Amino acid sequence: MVRFIVAACTAVVLMFGTGCSPATTPVPSASSPMDRLRTGLEEFSQDRLAAGASAVLIQLRINGEAWSGAAGVRDLDTKVPAEPADSFHIASLTKSMVAVSVMKLVGQGKIRLDGEVSEYLPELKKRLQPPEPVTVRMLLEHTSGMPSFEEVLIRSGPLKQVLTTPLTAERRMELAGTLPWNTDDIGVFRYSSSNYVVLGLLIEQVTGRSLSDVLQADIAEPLGLRGTRLTGTGPAPPDMIHGYVVIDGERVDAALAGVQDGSASGGMVSTAPDVSEFYAALLGGRLLGPDLLAEMQSPNASQYGLGLAKWWDSCAKGYYYGHLGGAPGYASAAMVSADGSRQLTLFVALAEEPLSADAPPPDYGLGEFAQQTLDGACR
């Protein structure tokens, strides 16, 4: 089943987050960029379902108009139709939110962007023994060379047990510490979730508060993101989209993947409207001052800033900013133009994803598709 919601809002929605009622707003005209892109996104949803997705959630914002779509079902047992604002494991989109909290601490003078992490988190040296000093900036931009704990984790036991067992941040660090730290990787971009595990511990050490509380105070509460929270123990919310993996021929519901609980590298649950609002607020200067935002954007030719992935924007001859996310049973992408005029959030839940310690993680092409879609707004 497919459900689509169309809403036309003024640019005030993107800039200031005010609401609008889809029941009282007109459908965009046939000649509008919104109408053209919506058709492609509806086809994308159907293609993904045909390829084995259980649900696809989308939110598109173009020049003040907003459109949301939902296709598929919340779970394969009840087959309740998915809704555009259902809850979803956003995986590594979490990193952008953690980066904002880190930058807030920089702005408050509590940490220095180019300060050594061990000044604030002495256990880094004890647990990981970095061969060279590691700065906060290096963690944010994945240039520390720190090994990824995930390489060890996926081979640490039976896959179903690994998926469902909660894992502390300290244990993630220990797993990363079992791998050699390649000095050739220091100073160059090498994506590693371990960087953000350490940043989560740093936030807790400096603030004396849990990461969950800090993210709520820094992001969810000021923006009114009621569907955004760090995962923890307990049942999934009733509106949760369930993704699935196949382990040794058995389909496993990944919605309650304990391995994600509390993870600074990928543990947030959110909604497509909330994620869109977060990135719009960030790029619109509502979360950080201009100097700190400019640092996050890293205005150079790099493919990654500080917690923000970057893609070339052929319309504006600049960059899109956002992030990609991938977790067992889930794939996501969020992308927004620098001026906030074009924005796309994509969530895809899988029903038949094989999970193996030996197979590389699949590439769903969401980043490339999102980039092409937003570029289409100016053609």
Secondary structure as UniProt FT lines:
FT   STRAND          2..8
FT   HELIX           11..16
FT   HELIX           22..24
FT   TURN            30..31
FT   HELIX           33..50
FT   TURN            51..52
FT   STRAND          53..62
FT   TURN            63..64
FT   STRAND          65..73
FT   TURN            76..78
FT   TURN            84..85
FT   STRAND          87..91
FT   TURN            92..93
FT   HELIX           94..107
FT   TURN            108..109
FT   TURN            113..114
FT   HELIX           117..120
FT   HELIX           123..128
FT   HELIX           136..140
FT   TURN            141..142
FT   HELIX           149..153
FT   TURN            154..155
FT   HELIX           159..164
FT   HELIX           169..176
FT   TURN            177..178
FT   HELIX           183..185
FT   TURN            186..187
FT   HELIX           194..207
FT   HELIX           211..215
FT   HELIX           216..220
FT   HELIX           221..223
FT   TURN            226..227
FT   STRAND          229..230
FT   TURN            238..239
FT   STRAND          244..247
FT   TURN            248..249
FT   STRAND          250..253
FT   TURN            255..256
FT   HELIX           258..260
FT   TURN            261..262
FT   TURN            264..266
FT   STRAND          268..270
FT   HELIX           272..283
FT   TURN            284..285
FT   HELIX           290..297
FT   STRAND          309..313
FT   TURN            314..317
FT   STRAND          318..327
FT   TURN            328..329
FT   STRAND          330..337
FT   TURN            338..339
FT   STRAND          342..350
FT   STRAND          353..354
FT   HELIX           366..375
FT   HELIX           376..378
//
